[in-house]
Amino acid sequence: MDKKKILIFAHYYYPDTASTGQILKDQAEGMLQDFDVTVICVVPSYNGRVEDTYKKKKYYFENINGIKVIRVRVPEFAKTNKLSRIRNIIAYFLGALGASNKTGKQDYIFTISQPPLIGGLLGVIGKWKKKAKMIYCIQDFNPEQIMAVGYSKNSLILKIMMIVDKFSCGHSDLVITVGRDLVMTLEKRFAGKEIPAYVMINNWVDEKQIYPLNSDHEQINIFRKKYNLEDKFVIMYSGNIGLYYDLENLIKVIRNFAPGTKTIDGREVVFAFVGDGALLGTLRNYVNSHNMENVVFIPYQSKDNLIYSLNAADVHWVVNAKGIKGVSVPSKWYGIVSTARPILAVLEKGSEIRMLTEEIGCGLVCEPGEYDIVEKNIQWFLNNAGSEEMKNMGDRGREYLVKYLTKNRSIQKYIEAIKKL
């Protein structure tokens, strides 16, 4: 019996380092036994740059581990330049529509909420063109996310965006959210009206690829030596250094811990930022102008090296700006707890990742904007460095993830939900 066909609009896909691209790769490959899977995405360009090999043709056809991948050529962009980003997104939208004509009959259209609005519209148009069932996976709600951080204050544009994305949700055969708080946002959007069919499925990390390593592991030592982290107590932020995390204010809290500050076990504390994004230059300038020699910036790590960079930290930040509850879920949490590292969380009460952190007891939490408590929580980790209590925090996270939040468990939930349509 022929497998049913599913077309995924992914925007970013492997080898791009976007978290959604990594998740969709796992998902697509995990569904191969049940579905014939095609992915439409951009050429590798998450950092804004496009390699010369992807600048010559409109479409590139690849096969990655059994997944048929059609890549759309897009113009380069700067993450700090709104106009260039808009051009890039429009090119993806138009290119993805064209690429869908090359995929033949499809039984299901699966799309995600990135780029904002565009992902949903691609799903609706794909549903109509292919006469297929549409699954809309909400990783981020927009315009709510844009409104939360003040990225745009144009009320007309925001109103139009809300109408468009509600339209996409309403025309979906199934909406999938990645957090309990996102379910509440969906219900709020459709208050007093029929709510689209939905299910909540947690994101994941491959717990067999990201796992705890001994601190004296050769590759961890190489990473630490390369970035002057040897014999240091490392508090790490790993991921997108962007607009939704209040990093401009958190860096001011870090300034209260002067270079040379030590933990109870005698190690100097270092704050490491691993990644790239629109605010990287702003943070660099602040650190340089205030002589914060205990802050280091480290480039994005490849998927193969991620296990070593995550294990090189003693504590990991998981943060969001105020207003992000019910809008977005920081999926970096899954990789962190998979390495059995404790969490320094700055998240709103009732948000999915804060609830998980509190329920498991795998870190310290406070509200965005409670900078005095952020400082207090950092100091707690310095006062408890090397302690059994701190180790137990990390262990509880890993144990819970392995028991309830594995990659295979979540992907199986996707398969079962889609097959019911």
C-alpha positions in Angstrom: 0.0 0.0 0.0 1.4 3.4 -1.0 2.2 5.8 1.8 0.2 9.0 2.1 2.1 12.1 1.0 2.9 15.1 3.2 4.3 18.4 2.1 6.1 20.4 4.7 6.7 24.1 4.3 9.8 24.5 6.6 11.3 27.9 5.8 14.6 26.8 7.4 15.8 23.2 7.3 19.0 21.3 7.9 21.8 22.3 7.8 20.6 25.7 8.9 21.0 26.1 12.6 17.5 27.5 13.3 15.9 25.5 16.1 12.7 25.0 14.0 14.9 23.7 11.1 16.5 21.1 13.4 13.1 20.1 14.9 11.5 19.7 11.4 14.4 17.6 10.2 13.9 15.2 13.1 10.1 15.2 12.5 10.3 14.6 8.8 12.8 11.7 9.1 10.8 10.3 12.0 7.6 10.2 9.9 9.2 8.4 6.9 7.9 5.0 7.8 4.3 6.3 7.7 4.5 9.1 5.1 6.1 10.0 1.8 7.7 13.4 2.9 8.7 16.4 0.8 10.1 19.6 2.3 10.1 23.1 0.7 12.6 25.5 2.4 15.1 28.2 1.6 18.7 27.6 0.6 20.9 27.5 3.7 20.9 31.1 4.8 19.9 31.4 8.5 22.9 33.7 9.2 21.8 36.0 6.3 24.4 34.8 3.8 24.0 32.5 0.8 26.8 30.4 -0.4 27.8 30.9 -4.1 26.7 27.3 -4.9 23.1 28.3 -4.1 23.0 31.6 -6.1 22.8 30.2 -9.6 19.4 28.5 -9.9 15.9 29.2 -8.7 15.3 25.8 -7.2 17.7 23.1 -5.8 16.5 19.5 -5.5 18.1 17.3 -2.9 17.5 14.1 -1.0 18.5 14.2 2.7 18.2 10.8 4.5 15.2 9.9 2.4 13.5 13.3 2.5 12.8 15.0 -0.8 14.0 18.6 -0.3 13.3 21.5 -2.6 15.3 24.6 -1.8 14.2 28.1 -2.9 16.8 30.7 -3.7 16.4 33.8 -1.7 18.4 37.1 -1.5 20.8 37.7 1.4 19.7 39.8 4.3 21.0 41.6 7.4 19.2 40.7 10.7 19.3 44.3 11.7 17.7 45.5 8.5 13.9 45.1 8.4 13.6 45.8 4.6 16.2 43.2 3.7 14.4 40.6 5.9 11.1 41.4 4.3 12.5 41.0 0.8 14.0 37.7 1.9 10.7 36.4 3.3 8.7 37.5 0.3 11.1 35.7 -2.0 10.6 32.5 0.1 6.8 32.9 -0.1 6.7 33.3 -3.9 9.4 30.7 -4.4 7.7 28.2 -2.1 4.4 28.6 -4.0 6.2 27.9 -7.3 8.1 24.9 -5.8 4.8 23.4 -4.6 3.8 23.1 -8.3 6.6 20.6 -8.6 5.5 18.2 -5.9 2.4 16.5 -7.4 -0.6 15.3 -5.4 -0.4 15.6 -1.6 -2.6 14.3 1.1 -1.4 16.6 3.8 0.1 20.1 4.0 2.1 20.7 7.1 3.3 24.3 7.8 4.7 26.2 10.7 4.2 29.8 12.0 7.5 31.0 10.7 8.0 33.3 8.9 5.1 35.2 10.6 1.9 35.0 8.6 3.7 33.6 5.6 3.9 30.1 7.0 0.1 30.0 7.7 -0.8 31.4 4.3 1.4 28.9 2.5 -0.5 26.2 4.3 -3.9 27.5 3.3 -2.9 28.0 -0.3 -1.3 24.6 -0.4 -4.4 23.1 1.1 -6.6 24.6 -1.7 -4.1 23.8 -4.5 -3.6 20.2 -3.4 -7.1 19.6 -2.0 -5.3 18.3 1.1 -5.7 18.4 4.9 -3.8 21.3 6.5 -1.8 21.0 9.7 -0.6 24.4 11.2 2.1 24.1 13.8 2.3 27.2 16.0 5.8 27.6 17.2 5.2 31.4 17.7 2.0 33.4 17.7 2.1 36.6 15.6 1.3 39.5 15.7 1.3 38.8 19.5 5.1 38.3 19.5 5.7 41.5 17.6 3.4 43.4 19.9 5.1 42.0 23.0 8.5 43.4 22.1 7.4 46.6 20.3 8.9 45.5 17.0 6.0 47.4 15.3 3.5 49.8 16.8 1.5 50.3 13.6 -2.0 49.4 14.8 -3.4 49.0 11.3 -0.6 46.6 10.3 -1.0 44.6 13.5 -4.7 44.4 13.0 -4.3 43.1 9.5 -1.7 40.6 10.7 -4.2 39.3 13.3 -6.9 38.9 10.8 -4.6 37.0 8.4 -3.3 34.6 11.0 -6.7 33.9 12.5 -7.8 33.2 8.9 -5.0 30.6 8.6 -5.8 29.0 12.0 -9.5 28.9 11.1 -8.9 27.1 7.8 -6.6 24.5 9.4 -7.8 21.0 9.8 -5.5 20.8 12.9 -3.6 23.3 14.8 -0.6 22.0 16.8 0.8 24.2 19.6 4.0 23.5 21.5 3.0 24.7 25.0 0.0 24.8 27.3 0.2 28.6 27.4 0.0 28.7 23.6 -3.2 26.7 23.8 -4.7 29.4 26.0 -3.7 32.0 23.4 -5.5 30.0 20.6 -8.6 29.8 22.8 -8.4 33.5 23.5 -8.2 34.3 19.8 -11.4 32.5 19.1 -13.3 33.4 22.3 -17.0 33.1 21.7 -16.4 31.4 18.3 -15.7 27.9 17.2 -12.1 27.0 18.1 -10.1 25.1 15.5 -9.3 21.5 16.3 -6.0 21.5 18.1 -3.5 19.4 20.1 -0.5 20.3 22.2 2.8 18.5 21.6 6.1 19.5 23.3 9.2 20.2 21.2 12.2 18.0 21.8 15.9 17.4 21.4 17.4 14.1 20.4 18.4 12.8 23.8 20.6 10.2 22.2 22.7 12.9 20.5 22.7 15.5 23.3 23.5 13.9 26.7 25.7 14.6 29.7 29.4 14.2 29.3 32.1 14.1 32.0 33.7 17.6 32.6 37.1 16.2 31.6 35.9 15.0 28.2 38.6 15.8 25.5 36.2 17.8 23.2 34.9 19.8 26.1 38.4 20.7 27.1 39.2 21.7 23.6 36.1 24.0 23.5 36.9 25.5 26.9 40.6 26.1 26.0 39.6 27.7 22.6 37.4 30.3 24.4 39.4 30.8 27.6 36.9 29.0 29.8 39.4 26.6 31.4 38.9 26.2 35.2 36.1 28.8 35.0 32.5 28.6 36.3 30.5 29.2 33.1 27.0 30.6 33.0 25.9 30.3 29.3 23.3 31.7 27.0 23.1 29.6 23.9 20.9 30.5 20.9 19.5 33.4 19.0 20.8 36.7 20.4 17.7 38.5 19.3 14.8 40.8 20.2 12.6 38.5 22.3 14.9 37.8 25.3 15.4 41.1 27.2 19.2 40.6 26.8 19.9 44.3 26.8 18.8 44.5 30.4 20.1 41.2 31.5 23.6 42.2 30.4 23.3 45.1 32.9 22.7 42.6 35.7 25.8 40.7 34.6 27.8 43.9 35.1 27.1 43.6 38.8 29.4 40.6 38.8 32.8 42.2 38.2 35.7 40.4 36.5 37.4 38.2 39.1 34.2 37.3 40.9 34.6 33.8 42.3 32.4 30.9 43.2 32.4 29.2 46.6 34.8 26.5 45.2 37.3 29.2 44.0 36.5 29.3 40.2 36.1 32.7 38.4 32.7 33.2 36.9 32.4 33.7 33.1 29.3 34.6 31.2 29.3 33.1 27.7 27.0 34.0 24.9 27.0 31.4 22.1 25.2 32.3 18.9 24.3 35.3 16.7 21.4 37.7 16.2 20.2 41.2 15.8 21.4 42.3 19.3 24.9 40.8 19.2 26.5 44.1 18.2 24.6 46.0 20.9 25.7 43.5 23.6 29.3 43.6 22.3 29.4 47.4 22.5 28.0 47.4 26.0 30.5 44.8 27.2 33.5 46.6 25.6 32.5 50.1 26.9 32.1 48.7 30.5 35.3 46.6 30.4 33.4 43.4 31.2 36.3 41.0 30.7 34.4 38.1 32.2 31.9 38.1 29.3 32.8 36.1 26.1 31.0 35.8 22.8 31.2 32.6 20.9 29.9 31.8 17.4 27.1 29.4 16.6 28.2 25.8 17.1 27.4 23.2 14.5 24.9 20.4 15.4 27.9 18.0 15.8 29.6 20.3 18.3 26.5 21.4 20.2 26.9 18.6 22.7 30.3 19.9 23.7 29.3 23.5 24.0 26.2 22.8 26.1 28.2 20.5 28.4 30.9 23.1 28.8 28.6 25.3 30.9 27.8 24.9 34.6 24.5 26.7 34.3 22.3 27.8 31.3 20.1 30.8 30.8 16.6 30.3 29.5 15.0 33.7 29.1 12.2 35.5 27.4 11.1 39.1 27.5 7.9 40.1 29.3 4.8 39.5 27.2 6.1 36.3 25.5 4.0 33.9 27.6 1.5 32.2 25.4 3.3 33.5 22.4 6.6 31.5 22.1 8.4 28.6 23.7 12.2 28.7 24.1 13.0 25.2 22.8 16.6 25.6 23.8 15.4 24.3 27.2 15.2 20.7 25.9 18.8 20.6 24.9 20.0 22.1 28.1 18.1 19.6 30.4 19.3 16.8 28.1 22.8 17.6 29.2 21.7 17.6 32.9 22.6 21.2 33.4 20.6 23.4 35.8 18.5 26.3 34.5 18.7 30.0 35.3 15.2 30.9 34.0 13.7 34.3 33.5 10.2 33.4 32.3 6.7 34.5 33.0 4.6 32.5 35.5 2.3 30.1 33.6 4.5 29.8 30.5 5.3 26.3 29.3 9.0 26.2 30.1 8.7 27.9 33.4 6.0 25.4 34.4 8.2 22.5 33.4 11.2 23.9 35.3 9.1 24.4 38.4 7.4 21.0 38.2 10.6 19.2 37.7 12.7 21.3 40.1 15.6 21.6 37.6 16.5 25.3 38.1 15.7 28.7 39.6 13.0 30.9 38.1 11.8 34.5 38.3 9.7 36.9 36.2 11.1 39.0 33.4 12.0 42.5 34.8 12.7 41.2 38.3 16.4 42.0 37.9 17.1 42.0 41.6 15.9 38.3 41.8 18.0 37.5 38.6 21.0 38.8 40.5 20.1 36.8 43.6 19.6 33.6 41.6 23.0 34.0 39.9 24.6 34.5 43.3 22.8 31.3 44.5 24.6 29.3 41.8 27.9 30.9 42.7 27.3 30.0 46.4 26.4 26.4 45.5 28.9 25.7 42.7 30.0 22.1 42.8 27.4 21.1 45.3 25.2 18.0 45.3 22.1 20.2 45.3 23.1 21.8 42.1 24.0 18.5 40.5 20.6 17.1 41.5 18.9 20.0 39.8 20.4 19.0 36.5 19.9 15.3 37.0 16.2 15.8 37.6 15.8 17.6 34.3 17.5 14.9 32.3 15.6 12.1 34.0 12.2 13.8 33.3 13.1 14.4 29.7 14.1 10.8 29.1 10.9 9.6 30.7 8.4 12.0 29.2 9.8 14.3 26.5 11.9 12.1 24.1 12.1 12.8 20.4 10.4 9.6 19.4 7.5 10.1 21.9 6.7 13.6 20.5 7.1 12.6 16.8 4.8 9.6 17.4 2.2 12.1 18.7 2.5 14.1 15.5 2.0 10.9 13.4 -1.0 9.8 15.4 -2.6 13.3 15.3 -2.2 13.6 11.5 -3.5 10.1 10.8 -6.7 10.9 12.6 -7.6 13.6 10.1 
